[in-house]
Amino acid sequence: MPMSIEPEPYRLRISGFDRSQERWIGTLLTLANGRLGVRGELELAGSRSNACFLSGLYNNIPLWRRELVMLPTVSNVYLPYHFDIIDRGSVERLLDMRRGLLVTRAGIGRSIEYYSENAVHRRRKNLFMQRIRLTSDSEDVVILPIENPLNPFLYGYTYTEHLSRERLVFSDNILRVFYRLRDADTMLEVRMMVDPGASSQLDRLVTRDSAGFIIRGRGLDVKRYVEFYIHREGAKGDLEEIVREEIPDWASLLSEHMDSWSRLWDEIGLEIDGSDRLAGSITFYTYHLLQLIDDDGEELMIPARGLHGIGYRGHIFWDTDLYLLPFLTFLYPRAMRGVLSFRCRTLEKAIQYARETGYRGARYPWESVDDGYESTPRYYPVDLDRCKCIDILTGEQEIHVTGDIAFSVLFYYNVTGDEEFMKRCGFRILIETARYWASRVEYDAGKDAYVIRNVIGPDEYHVGVDNNFFTNLIAKYNLKAAFNLVINALKNDEKLLEHLGVSLEEVMEWGRIAEKISLGRERDGVIEEFEGFFDIQADGKVVERGAKRVGVSKQADVVLALLLKEIVEGVEPEILRKNYEYYLERTTHESSLSLPIFATVAIMLGIDERLELFSRVLETDLGNMYGNTHDGFHVAAAGGIWYAILFGLLGIRLRNGELVYHPRRSGDLRLAVNINYRGNRIRISTL
Ligand code: BGC
């Protein structure tokens, strides 16, 4: 069946079905509420990768240390003729983003009509709901199972087992399946309640890999409610807790869910006027970003691929802090606070990491999981048969993440004025990270400057380089921020130094290093990405040196650094333009984190009037541009789209402690949104 994907404002319509495309479509149609994610592959297709995820639920595993656990599939539906529908019938799916609902219609001619509604409840965080209506000429059979997942370890090679099914408990229309996780003290309970509707018959189904109910009847209207519970040994809420027996009221649960979505959209007040594709794509990425927010949680652990897939094994990168920063801080500050609260909880681990690697202060891991330890794999097997592995040095060298987190704390503070967060731990993060940089830099007498050697910048093609501009600039901001905050606070509190455990001498040193940190060479306004880049770069051509590619960048590096600088203090437009043009030619954009940054700068400079670059960014997941959307949603790219909206189209800047904005119209896109600044809500518009 040919397939088409049509974004419209607040709706995504997918017509037809193509099995070879279904895994990435399953990411586009994922439903989530910040805690629970349920992938959206067609429920009639019987896919074993149509799994669920719970935020923060990680397990030990070789190679990646710990990974997000792929949970059982709870949305698949089996009919005696489901393959006929897929192969011969029609399938039409609609993701209704205003209401947080996935609606599927399928059928064969007029004789069989299948209709379903799926939702992951926005308020009841562990609840997935599904309603199925079936009209056919005869009596029908529907099977609703809970299926054990297949956790791919290395695609195409092998699978891991995170869960082993220990126990099934059936009682009338409720099934409780208990799994033991590889972390042996943790049990997962998946509880399914089925409302079979009037005059239908319910039977049990148990196989080695699945358990559930078989429902028979005419004109079926079946509802199922699935809830996930984690039981940790010794923790409250044990396995024998009383199970609610009465069947929930579908309509009131659903309206609670839909009201919650519509209130959220109202608060954000996003209004877009433009082509359906443009406006629809923007609402699509925004919707998925909103699906990552758990508004009840104090802490948010957002993996690089969301709760939408197992890409990067559910690890948390700088993507979450730096790339989500503008969207969350301006539109949903509580969630940004949640993101940073995860960094608060893991600060002690970051202090330990710095110490273990020979430095002072706090050094955050390049890849994090729930426990805050460095989780970057040291190598990656590219060919298991021949035991061929590639070395991964990002864990050791991609240290800019520490400065990215500090930058995010400071930005969040400047925009929200959240003193409580800063007192609780924001100041400490800034101080401990500054301490790290002060111990990580070296003084180079020849340059009369502080240098940072042996790093990987955002451009990961170049390993072990010295003085990467991005890293040094972010370290400078970090040191300067800690210096300024302490010096200013000292005016009101003489005991502060004692309280913070720092000496005046140490603080003055941060100021000195910040002033004298090397920011490298410039050639006619173009800043060198790292020491020696100008000498090896070959006019945009990829140079192969052994297994390495040099001379071109993988992603925005200098341009991202300049963009951040422009946002918080200003950059001469001519410098921005020269660097943009120079690096645009020399960047492969192999990472999805790149194009949104170039698109933002292009809008700022007024050189992408027709929004061509921006429109390409909108294809990231909607067009499966990187060929890996099946692994999950590209969270950072979606965050990057909001860089382009807030700083590009709406022209927002922070200047001398104030918010300024100069909205600009680009192409035929008109847009308005509510943003939060220091407790006030401001509506900014290009309309
Ligand atoms: C990029 C990193 C990014 C990571 C996770 C890599 O390909 O180079 O900047 O943090 O993917 O999204």
Residues whose N, C-alpha, C, O or C-beta is under 5 A from the ligand:
A	BS01	BGC	A304 F317 D319 P458 E460 S591 L593
